[in-house]
Amino acid sequence: MKHLRLLAVLVTMMLIATACAGGGASPSADEESEAPASQAAESEPAESEAAEGPDELTIGFVPSSEAGQLVEDIQPLADYLSEQLGIPVKGTVTNDYTGLVTAMETGQAQIAALPPFGLLQAMDRANAEVILQSERFGSGTYHTQFFTNNPDKYCTISDPEENTRVVDDADVTYLNCNGTARENDETPEGPIGLEALENLEPGTTMSFVEQTSASGYIFPATVLITNGIDPENDVEPIFPGSHDGSVIAVCEGDAEVGVSFDDARTVATTDCDVANEVVVFAYGPEIPNDGVAVSGDLPDDLKEQIKQALIDYSETEEGAEVLDSIYQITAFTEPNLDALELVRQAVDELGFEG
C-alpha cells in the first residue's frame, strides 16, 4: 500500500503545474488587541533594536565537489555582498546540508544556499525564509541522472553516444544512452530511460549521495520503489556524501549504478577515466531547483537588500562566472514554494525525517 501511495506522489509531481506561492500567517487583529498598551510600549525598544540588524552576516554553502575550491569560489560573492549591503559578509562551507541548516538554526549563518530539502529543513527548523530560487539555462527544475559502469546491461534502448561538456573552458566528451544525450546547454526534462532499471538485480551496489539530497537520494529512491525496488533492502546502498563522490564510486567500481544531479561528471576530480567509464542511462522526474534562504529574524529591508544584491550580482559578468563555478547557476528567480512542497511529500512517503 505504501508503494502505491509513492506511485501516486510521483505521478502528482510529474503532472502538477508549478505555481508561485508565498506569504506567512500574520497575527489576527484580535490577538494583537489583547496586548495591553503598556506591554506594547515596553516591547518597542526590543523591536527597534532588532530592526537595526546584525553587525555582520555569514553566507553558507555546501560543496557539490571539492570543498577547498568552493571556499575560494565564494569569496568574490561575499565581497560583493559586503560592499552592497554595507555590512561585512563572510562565506562558510559546511560538510553537508544538515550542518548548514544547523548553522542557521544556531545563528552561525544568516544566508544559506541550499537544495530543495535543505530549504524545507531551514524553514521548519530555523524559521528561515526562502527568497530566491536558482535557474540553469532558463529552467527552474532539474533531475536525477542514473549512471553505470556496465552500459551493456543498462543501455537497453540505444547504445552510448558522445556528448560534449565544458570543463575548465575545455570541451570534454562523455557518454550517454537511452535518449539522455544532450548538448552542454540543453535542459531536457525527465523522466527518460527509467525502463532500464528493470535490469537492476537484487544485491547490486548502488551509490547515492546522502539521504537529505533530493536528486542524490529522495527522488531516485521513490523512482526505485515505483519500479518495485526497495532502496534499502533490494540494493546495497552506499553514501559517498557528495555528487562527485557518487560519480567516482561508480567509475572506480565501488558501485555498479549511481545517481547524482545532471551532470556531476563534470565536477568529478579523479584519476579514473570518468568520460569513458561512467555512462548516463536515465533521468528521473523533475525536481524544483535549489535556492537561497535567509534567517527569518533579519529586518525585512535587509532581506530585500540581500535578495536584490544577489539578483544584481547574477547579472554582472563576474557574478555570472562565479555563480556558474559555485553551483552552475545562470540566474535567480522568485521561489516556487508549491513546488518545494512536492519534495516534502516525497520525503514523507519515504518515512525519512532527515
PyMOL commands that set and color helices and strands:
alter all, ss='L'
color gray80, all
select helices_A, chain A and resi 2-15+29-33+37-51+67-85+97-105+116-126+151-154+194-199+214-226+243-251+264-267+274-277+300-314+317-327+337-350
alter helices_A, ss='H'
color red, helices_A
select strands_A, chain A and resi 57-61+89-93+111-114+129-135+141-142+144-148+161-167+170-176+204-207+235-238+257-261+279-283+287-288+291-294+331-333
alter strands_A, ss='S'
color yellow, strands_A
deselect
rebuild
show_as cartoon
